[in-house]
Structures are given as structure tokens and as C-alpha cells.
Amino acid sequence: MIHFEWPLALLLLPLPFIFRALLPEANTNSSAALKVPFFSQLTPLGSLTGLAQHQQNPKLYVLLVIWLLLVISCTQPTWVGEPVQLPTNGRDLMLAVDVSPSMEEKDLKLNGNNVDRLTVLKHVMSDFIARREGDRLGLIIFGSQAYLQAPLTLDRITLNVLLDEAQTGIAGRATAIGDAIGLALKRLLQKPQEKKVLVLITDGENTAGEITPIKAAELAAAQNLTIYTIGIGADSMVVPGFFSSRKVNPSKNLDEDMLKKVASLTNGQYFRARTSQDLNKIYAILDKLEPVEGEQELYRPKKTLYHWPLGIAWVLGLLTAFSHLGGLKNWFHRSAENNDVAKASEGKIQ
């Protein structure tokens, strides 16, 4: 079925006729005279009435067709397909990702290379998101403040793009874990499902925000929100020094006790991700969740068609222009021949 997004654009159709009726006609009673060497060729045209002139000029109809096609293109014609029913069973899962500057620590390996924590997280989470067909996923990023990057959606491709665009420090330099839980709770409460899940990933401790993680977890438990927490970061790494290398703990600021408490209060589970392989435990988290019934959703695929009439109008315009140029070329050629004949005649007379 064809649907027009801007049907009011059809009101532009009579515009050329309106201009023709309103604009004054050319003044043919001027006393000035112009010598036209090809007047004999124009005489037959001058004897035709207005209607007859139109009938003898097919280019006028071509121009009207071009105008019609341009107006149709302006209406934004769209082909709307048959309704497609989307999956009605799935999980409502919110992902909360820490993007504080500490996620720049290069203590994890990916394909044998040392990379920062956020890069590893994106790599693992992108595959995780792509596999969640039928689930409704949302994304929260948090630093000094928590922001909703994407509401619950079935569009996994867009969600992956938004995750990939997240950069460290974009939400501030501190870590507001409690605010991230509160924001997730606020968004998930808008859904009617009884089973609500939050996966929270961080590498530090709560250092900002208006609510503590424990208090937020208590509120979440009262609303049946289950929270799975993941602490990311290696336990040790070698740092080169002036005289010798030394081993340090890059995850010394990770508050594991708090993360365990948050998970325990909400009947969730805490995971420790010391390597990129450990992050794949996120898959196991989803395997433990029971699908929930969702509202029936219908999707009608759409395909824009405006480029077809626009392309046809463009081709017709080119053909008309080339035809006009060809007529001018022939006229100039005939004029040159007439001039040559006239000069030859004058020579003979002399």
C-alpha cells in the first residue's frame, strides 16, 4: 500500500496555471520594430490560436508532466508493507556501564594486546547485545551523573551504536553508582512486567550522586528489580619504573563489598571480571532469567519511493534541455546558410 507522508503538497499542482492567469500578457502593441530575418518561419505559428499552439507544442505537455512528478515527489510517497508481528516473549534488561576516567586503565588484554577496560567491555557487550533477539534492552552510562543513553528497545543495532559511541569522561570524572541504579529503577517501573533486571558494570566505588548504592538497592528490591553487578579490572599489573618494574593492583578502588551487597539485596549475583574472558559470564546471567510476557507489537516495514518520480522528472528535464539545444543549433545552422546564400546573391547582382 502506498502512503503519502505530505499529501497537502498536491495543492501545488495548479500553481503554474495560477501564475499564467495572474501574470500580465506580453505587450504586443509597442511602436518599436524589430527586424526578424526568420519572420517567415514564425508566421504560421502566429496564425494559430492559443489552444492550437499548445496542441502543436508537445514540449509543453512534457513540462507539465515534469511538474506533476516533482509535486508527487514532494508528497513523500512511501510503500507500507503488511504488518509483521514482533516477538512477544522476552526480557526487559537494562545495562548500566561505568564511563568514568578510571575505565581508561589498560590492564586487560584483547587479542593479545593491552587495551583499556571500556574497549574490552564494548567488544564483549556488542556480541552480547547482538544475541539478545526478542529481548528489550536499555543502556545507561554513568560517571558523576547517570544518563539514559537508550530506553528499552528491540533495536539492537542502534543500541550497539550508542554503546560504541560512549567515551570515558563523558558523564563526569566521579562514579555515581547509586544514581545509576535509581535511574534504571525509574525507567523499568514504566513497564508492566513483574520481572525487571539491571546489569551494572563498574571498576570503582561510589564517589558521587544523590543516593547511596545500598539505599538505591533497597528501593529496587521493594520494586522487584533484580540487580546483577560486575566488577571489572585486573588484580595486578606490572608498571615500568625508573630503576625497575613494580607490580601494582589497578583495582584497589573497586568496592566489591558494596557490589556484593547490592546484588544480595535484590536477589541478584556479583561477578568479578579480571579478564575479557570473565566478561562472557554476562551470557550466563541472561540464561538464568525467565522470559516475561510482553505486549504484542506490530511493525509495518516502510520503503520510500520519492526518488522514482524525482529521477523520472530529472531525465525528462535533461531530454527536454537537449532537444531545445538541438533546435537552437539547427536554427543557427540554417541562419548561417541563409546568410551565405544572401551574400552570394548580392555578389551576383553586383
RAVEN-V512975 format. One record per residue. N is the residue number from 1. RES is the residue in one letter. PSI is psi in radians with two decimals (NA if undefined). Layout:
n = {N;N}
res = {RES;RES}
psi = {PSI;PSI}
This chain:
n = {1;2;3;4;5;6;7;8;9;10;11;12;13;14;15;16;17;18;19;20;21;22;23;24;25;26;27;28;29;30;31;32;33;34;35;36;37;38;39;40;41;42;43;44;45;46;47;48;49;50;51;52;53;54;55;56;57;58;59;60;61;62;63;64;65;66;67;68;69;70;71;72;73;74;75;76;77;78;79;80;81;82;83;84;85;86;87;88;89;90;91;92;93;94;95;96;97;98;99;100;101;102;103;104;105;106;107;108;109;110;111;112;113;114;115;116;117;118;119;120;121;122;123;124;125;126;127;128;129;130;131;132;133;134;135;136;137;138;139;140;141;142;143;144;145;146;147;148;149;150;151;152;153;154;155;156;157;158;159;160;161;162;163;164;165;166;167;168;169;170;171;172;173;174;175;176;177;178;179;180;181;182;183;184;185;186;187;188;189;190;191;192;193;194;195;196;197;198;199;200;201;202;203;204;205;206;207;208;209;210;211;212;213;214;215;216;217;218;219;220;221;222;223;224;225;226;227;228;229;230;231;232;233;234;235;236;237;238;239;240;241;242;243;244;245;246;247;248;249;250;251;252;253;254;255;256;257;258;259;260;261;262;263;264;265;266;267;268;269;270;271;272;273;274;275;276;277;278;279;280;281;282;283;284;285;286;287;288;289;290;291;292;293;294;295;296;297;298;299;300;301;302;303;304;305;306;307;308;309;310;311;312;313;314;315;316;317;318;319;320;321;322;323;324;325;326;327;328;329;330;331;332;333;334;335;336;337;338;339;340;341;342;343;344;345;346;347;348;349;350}
res = {M;I;H;F;E;W;P;L;A;L;L;L;L;P;L;P;F;I;F;R;A;L;L;P;E;A;N;T;N;S;S;A;A;L;K;V;P;F;F;S;Q;L;T;P;L;G;S;L;T;G;L;A;Q;H;Q;Q;N;P;K;L;Y;V;L;L;V;I;W;L;L;L;V;I;S;C;T;Q;P;T;W;V;G;E;P;V;Q;L;P;T;N;G;R;D;L;M;L;A;V;D;V;S;P;S;M;E;E;K;D;L;K;L;N;G;N;N;V;D;R;L;T;V;L;K;H;V;M;S;D;F;I;A;R;R;E;G;D;R;L;G;L;I;I;F;G;S;Q;A;Y;L;Q;A;P;L;T;L;D;R;I;T;L;N;V;L;L;D;E;A;Q;T;G;I;A;G;R;A;T;A;I;G;D;A;I;G;L;A;L;K;R;L;L;Q;K;P;Q;E;K;K;V;L;V;L;I;T;D;G;E;N;T;A;G;E;I;T;P;I;K;A;A;E;L;A;A;A;Q;N;L;T;I;Y;T;I;G;I;G;A;D;S;M;V;V;P;G;F;F;S;S;R;K;V;N;P;S;K;N;L;D;E;D;M;L;K;K;V;A;S;L;T;N;G;Q;Y;F;R;A;R;T;S;Q;D;L;N;K;I;Y;A;I;L;D;K;L;E;P;V;E;G;E;Q;E;L;Y;R;P;K;K;T;L;Y;H;W;P;L;G;I;A;W;V;L;G;L;L;T;A;F;S;H;L;G;G;L;K;N;W;F;H;R;S;A;E;N;N;D;V;A;K;A;S;E;G;K;I;Q}
psi = {2.35;2.26;2.41;2.07;-0.59;1.23;-0.41;-0.27;-0.33;-0.32;-0.23;-0.19;-0.83;0.11;-0.79;-0.67;-0.59;-0.79;-0.68;-0.63;-0.57;-0.59;2.47;2.61;2.81;2.49;1.95;0.04;0.34;2.53;-0.29;2.54;2.58;2.18;2.09;1.93;-0.41;0.56;-0.59;-0.48;-0.46;-0.31;-0.80;-0.64;-0.62;-0.39;-0.12;2.58;2.99;-0.80;-0.72;-0.65;-0.72;-0.68;-0.51;-0.03;1.53;-0.37;-0.50;-0.72;-0.60;-0.73;-0.65;-0.67;-0.71;-0.76;-0.72;-0.75;-0.67;-0.70;-0.73;-0.69;-0.63;-0.40;-0.07;1.10;2.38;2.34;2.10;2.07;-3.12;2.60;2.39;2.18;2.18;2.79;2.38;-0.19;2.37;-3.03;2.55;1.87;2.14;2.34;2.21;2.06;2.25;2.17;0.49;2.81;-0.39;-0.32;-0.01;-0.11;2.19;1.22;0.14;2.77;2.49;2.04;0.65;-0.01;2.53;2.14;2.89;2.86;-0.70;-0.64;-0.77;-0.74;-0.79;-0.72;-0.81;-0.73;-0.52;-0.73;-0.66;-0.79;-0.73;-0.48;-0.06;0.88;2.23;-0.24;2.61;2.04;2.54;2.83;2.26;2.32;2.51;2.56;-1.97;-0.49;2.81;2.37;2.46;1.88;-0.60;2.24;3.03;2.23;2.76;-0.08;1.55;-0.51;-0.84;-0.68;-0.72;-0.68;-0.76;-0.64;-0.72;-0.50;-0.23;2.36;2.63;2.45;-0.12;-0.42;0.23;3.00;-0.12;-2.95;1.92;1.37;-0.72;-0.72;-0.62;-0.73;-0.74;-0.72;-0.72;-0.71;-0.74;-0.75;-0.67;-0.43;-0.30;-0.16;2.52;-0.18;2.53;-0.53;1.99;2.42;2.42;2.27;1.99;2.20;2.18;2.87;0.21;-2.57;2.87;2.04;0.12;3.10;2.88;-0.15;2.49;2.68;-0.64;-0.76;-0.72;-0.65;-0.64;-0.72;-0.67;-0.71;-0.64;-0.38;0.31;0.60;2.09;2.27;2.18;2.15;2.52;2.14;2.10;2.48;2.52;2.76;-0.42;2.67;2.67;2.21;2.14;2.42;-3.07;-0.75;-0.67;2.87;2.70;2.66;2.30;2.89;1.79;-0.16;0.48;-0.40;0.00;2.11;1.43;-0.62;-0.74;-0.75;-0.67;-0.70;-0.74;-0.78;-0.69;-0.72;-0.47;0.28;0.56;-2.66;2.56;2.39;2.55;2.05;1.65;-0.32;2.98;-0.52;-0.58;-0.52;-0.36;-0.10;-0.26;-0.60;-0.69;-0.56;-0.84;-0.55;-0.42;-0.23;2.46;2.34;2.60;2.64;2.32;2.93;2.53;2.28;2.33;2.48;2.28;1.94;2.46;2.54;2.12;2.51;0.03;-0.44;-0.36;-0.98;-0.56;-0.71;-0.70;-0.72;-0.68;-0.76;-0.79;-0.67;-0.72;-0.78;-0.72;-0.72;-0.77;-0.67;-0.72;-0.72;-0.64;-0.68;-0.73;-0.69;-0.75;-0.68;-0.78;-0.63;-0.76;-0.66;-0.72;-0.72;-0.75;-0.69;-0.71;-0.72;-0.74;-0.74;-0.70;-0.70;-0.76;-0.62;-0.69;-0.66;-0.72;NA}
